[in-house]
Every structure is written in structure tokens, then in C-alpha cells.
Amino acid sequence: MAKPTVLVTRPLPEPVTRLLRQHASLTVHRRDAPIPRRRVLEGIREATGLVCMGTDRIDAELLQAGPRLRVVANVAVGYNTVDVAAATSLGIWVTNTPGVLTETTADLAWALLLAVARRIIEGDAFVRSGRWKMWQFQHLLGTDVWGKTLGICGPGRIGQAVARRGRGHGMRILYTGRRRLPGPDEADLGAYFVEKSTLLKEADFVSLHLPLTPETTHYIGARELHRMKPTAFLINTTRGPVVDEKALVKALRGGWIAGAGLDVFEREPAVEPGLLRLRNVVLTPHVGSATAETRTRMALLAAENCVAVLRGERPQTPVNPEITPRPRPPR
């Protein structure tokens, strides 16, 4: 019996492709760049599985173009680029990769927090430019992190991991979200549940860890930025549209807040031009999970999800567990 076909939208580490090849014939986009839509439409016609990136837009038209398609295995935690409702109606599993990138993304959030608070990027540029001629008492003064108040918006896996790092820095931890954490988890983190308005008013560092939904789009806008301290910093490692970038530029220029660290943007890879001209913001190109170890773990989990469905099994991390799966196509 012929193997099923799996379409892979980016080159993946060898252990991942080896696993997939044991169970399927692969069609792989060889460039580490977005796959052209026509290539997806062509490849999905015969595909039983699709392994895609969190930046690939998998809409209803693409899903309907694959009559054999049974699984969309997303190499990301977020799945806002996949039309999950359309997939569910067609009996197609959608999976993601939670858990395996938690600590790595939390590390990046902390790297941004420390970099903007201590003006690391400015200092690096100053040394490289040859302008450093003497030590000065008032030069490149930053902000203490130790002992300050950290506000976590969205206390999921990554939000909690960031909070644990804050506890290691002797910080007071506040958090807000749709629901309160169980008592033992709160006690373990040393965290206090507060309303969003209170968190924005009291936190010295506000770190965002919310999924992108219609409700969280522009979760931070002009009104919220005005509520923050003029000495506070905003950190975003979740999804770009959670922050209104135009309002953020006004806030950073106008001194509503002290600075920001951003790994994600509203219209990636485009960045609001005003952000590029500001010194009090640190920008990175969506690299929250970008370590060799973590990206391999993510891709392996996506491949394992895909293989499970090909074998007629339930995937490990389904986004739409309520579906009635498509039957395996005849060969």
C-alpha cells in the first residue's frame, strides 16, 4: 500500500524528516521562507497531512482544496493563522506545540526586559561606535529590576515561567487573566491576582502572554498605556496585534511609559516605522522560541501529532478535540 503524502512548508531538522519519512512520502518546501500559496494549493490536493509554521495562513480555501487532508500540524503554540472552525467542520485535526517552548520563550521575555531596563543595546552601540572615551557617573543610567513589581497579563505556561524568574529577582508578582489560578499555584509563584486596571497602574514591568483572539486584539492601547507608570516598561512576546503599535509609539515618544521590549509585531515582518526611530524600545524578529533545542522539540511534536493521525490515532496536543475525524482515504 502506498504511503500517505505529507506537505511540509519549511525545511525541518533531520530527526523530524526522518520520523515523517517512516510513515509518509514528503513534499518539502526547501527554502526557509514563506511557501508560495500556489505551492500549498498544489501540494495539498494529494496531502493527507500538512506540517506548517505558525506564520503560514491556512484558511478555508486551502483546507477545502485538500480532499484527503486529515491533519494540520502547526509548529507553534499559537494557531490564529489557521481557520480552526473550517478545519473542524471538515473533520480535520488541528494541532499545536504547547509546553516545549515555555522556558525558552520566558528566557527571551527576560532578555528583552533586562535589555531595555539596563539599556544594553544602546551600550553595545556606544562601545562599537568608538565614542566611549571615559567612565561617566551619569552615563546610560538604566532602571533597577530587582525588587520591582512585575505584572503578568495571561498566567498560562509562559506567563508563569516569567513570573518564576521574577520571583528569583525578588519582585512582587501581580497577574491578571480570565480566571484566577488555583491557590497552590498562586502560592508557588508568590503571585497576586488583580484586575487589569490595577496591574497596569502598579506594575513596573508589564509582560504580555495572551493568546490572540478578537477580545485580546489591542489589549494594550492608548487608554491602557496612559494608565501605566511613566517609569514602567511593556514587554510583548506573545502576538503582535495584542498591542496597538501606533499608540505605543505615541506613548514611548510622549513619556507615558519608559520603554518597551518587543519580539512580535502587528503586521510582521513589517514594523511600525516610528518604533524603528526610538531608542527606548528593544526589537527582536519573533525569536521567542529560537534555540536549536527548542525548535527541534517543537517540530518533533508537530511530526508526532501528524504521524498519530496518519495511523488512525488521536494526536497528543489537539486544538479541536471535539471533531469527528475524517476517515482515512482509500489508496
N, C-alpha and C positions, 0 to 999 in steps of 0.2 A: 504494500500500500504506500502511495506517495506521501511524503511528509507534508504537513501544512506549511503555508508560507507566512513569514513574519516580516513586516516592513519596519525598519529601524531608521529613525530620522537624523541620527548623528553617529559618527564613529564612536564605539564604546570600548572600554578596556578588554583585552584579550580573554580574561576569565569569563567575562559576561557573554561575549560572542560564542565562546566555546560551549557554554551551557545551552545557549539558544540553538546552536547547530546540532546538538544532540537530539533535539526534538522537532526541528523545523528547518526548512530552507529559508535562507535570509536574503532579503533585499536591503542593502545598507546604503544610505546617503554618505558618501565618503568624505565630504568636506565638513569641518567643524564650523558650520554656518547654517543659517536657516534653509531648510529644504524648500525648493520651489513648489508652489501649490499644485502645479500641473503634475509634478513627480508624485506627490501624495495621491492625487486623484487617479493617476495611472496605476500606482502600486497597490492601492487599497482595493482595487477591483477583485484581485485574487487573494488578498491577505486574510488570514484567519486571526492574526494578532498584529497590533500596532504598538511599538515601543517608541514613545515620543518624549520630548522635553517639555518642561513647564512653560516655555516660551512659544511652543507650537500651538496655533489656533486650530482646534479640532471642532468644527461646527457641524450643524445638522446636515449640510450638503455633503461634507466628506463622509460622515457616518453612513448616510443613505447610499453613497456610492460603493460601499463595500458589502455586498450581499452575504459574504461568508464571514464577515468580521464578528468576532466574539469577545474581544478584549482590547481595551485601550489602556496600556500600562504606562503611566506618567512618571517620568524620572524627576519627581519634585513632590513636595508636601502640598503646595497649593495647586488647585485644579480649576481655577477660574477661567482658564483658557479652553476648557473642554465643556461642550454642551452636555452636561450630565443628564439633564432631563430628556434630551433627544436620545442619548445612548440607552437610558433606562427603558424608554418606550420601545426601542428596537431590540431589547434583550441583550445588550452589550455591557459586559462588565467594564467599569472604570476603576482603576486602582491608583494609589499614590505611594509615597515612600516616607511615612512619618517615623519619628524615633531615631533613625540612623544619622540624621544630620543635626540633632538637637544641640549637642555640646559644641560642635564646630560653629554653628551659627551664633550661639551665645558668645563664643570667643570673639567673633567678628564684631558683634554689638559692643563688646567691651573694648575692643581695639579702637572703634570709632569714638566711643565715649572718652577714653583716655587721650586719644589723639587730639580731639577738639578741645577738651578741657585744658590740656597741657601744651597746646599749640605746637604739636610735634611736626606737622607738615610745614608750618612757617619756619620753624627752627632748622629743619633739614634744608629748605630752600636757601635760608640765610647763610648757612655754612657753605653750601655748594657754590653760591654766587661769589664767594671771596670777600664778602662785606664784613665778616667777623674779624675785628681788629683788636678788641679788648673785652674783658668781662665788665658788665654793667649791672648795677644793683636793680635798676628798674626795667631791664630789657626782657621782652617776651614773657611778661608776667601772666601766668595762667590762673586756673581755679583749682582749689583742693577738691579731691574726690572723697578721700577718707572722711567718714563721719557725716557725710551729707545725706539728703533724702532722695531715694530712688523710687520713681513711680513706674509701675509696670501696667501697661494697658493691654490686657489679654493674658491671663495667667495659665496658658497652656504649657506644653512641654518646654518650649524655648523660653517663654516668659519666666517660668520657674527656674530654669537653668541660669538665666541672667540674674534673677533675684538671689540665688545662692552665691553667685560671685559678688553681689553687693553686700551680702552678709559678711563675706570674707574681708570686705573693705570697711567693716564697722558701720555700715549705712543703716539708716532707718528705711524700712521697706513698706511702701504702700502699693496696693494694687486695686484695679477695677476691672469689671467684666460683666458678662451677662448673669453670672451666678457666682456665689461665694464658694471658695474652696472648702473641703472638709476640714474640720478642726485640727486633726493631726497634721495635715499638710500645711496649714497656716502656721502651726507651732513649729514645724520643722524648718520653715522658711523664716520664721520670725516676722511674718508679714501681717499687715492690717488692711482689711477690706474697707474701701471708702468709695463715695460717689465720684464720678468723673470730674466734676467741678472742683471738688476738694483736692483730688490728686493734682490737677493742673495748678491749683493755687499754691500748694505746699511743696511740690517736688522740685528738687534742684536739677534732676535729670529725669526726663520722661522718655521711656523706651517702649516702642510700639511692637506688638506681637499679635495682631488681629488678623483673621482671615479676611480676604477681600469679598465683601458682599455689597448689595445695594445699601444696606444700613451703615456699613463702615466706610463707604466711599466719602472722602473728605471728612473723615472722623476728626481730623485736625484742620481747622480752617481759621479764618481771621478771628472769629469770636473766641475760639479756644486759645489761640496764640496770645491774645490780649489778656487772657486770664492767667497765663504763666508769669513767673517772676522775670524781671528784666535780667536777672543773673542766671536764668535756667537754660538748659540745653535740651534739644529734641534729638532723639536717635531713632532712625527708621531702618529696620532690616526685614520688614515683612513684605508688603506690597506697596508700590509707589502711589497708586490712587488713594490710599488711605490719608495722604497729606495733600492739601491744596497748595501746589508749589508756588503759584503766583502770590498767594497770601503769605507763604513762608518767606519769599524774597522781601516783601514789604516789612515783615517782622524782623528779619535779620538786618536790613538796611536802617530801619527806624529804631532799633534798640528795644523792641518789645521783648525779645529774648536775646541771650548772649551768643548762642551759636547752635549748630546742628551737625549731625553726622548721618549721612545718607548712603545706603547701599542700593536703594531701589528708587525708581522714578515713575512719574505718571505715564509717560509716553516713551518708554525705553525702546531703542537706545538714545532717543532724544532727551536732552536735559534742558530745563527752563534756563534760557540764556543768562538771566540775572544771577542765578546760582554760581555760574562759572566765574563771575567777576568779584565774588565775595571771598574775603579771607577767613571769615568766621564760620565757614562750613567745610567739612571734610567729605569728599565724594569718592565712592568706590563703585566699580561697574558690576553690581549684582554678583558678588563673590562670597556671599554668606556661607555657602556650603563648599567653597572651592579649596579643598585639600585633596590630595591624591587618594588618601584612605577613604574619606567620606564620599567622594564622587563614585568611587568603585563600589562602596556598600550600597549607595542609592541605586546604581544601575543593576547590581546583582538582585536587589529586592524587586525591582521592576521586572527583571527577567524571570525570577522565580514566580511572580504573580502571573506573568504571561504563560509560562510553562504549565502551571497548575490548571489554568483554564483550558489549554490545549489538551490536557489529559482528562478533562471532564471533572476536575476538582474545583473546590472553592478557593479563590485566591486569599492570600494572607491578610492583605490590607485593602479591602474593597471600599470604594467611596459610596457605591449604591448597592448595599447588601440586600435591598428589598426586591431586586429584579427577578423576573422569570427568565433564566438564561436561554439564549438561542441554542437549539440542538446542534451538535457537531455536524458540519456539512458532509454529505457523501462525497467520496472520491472515486 
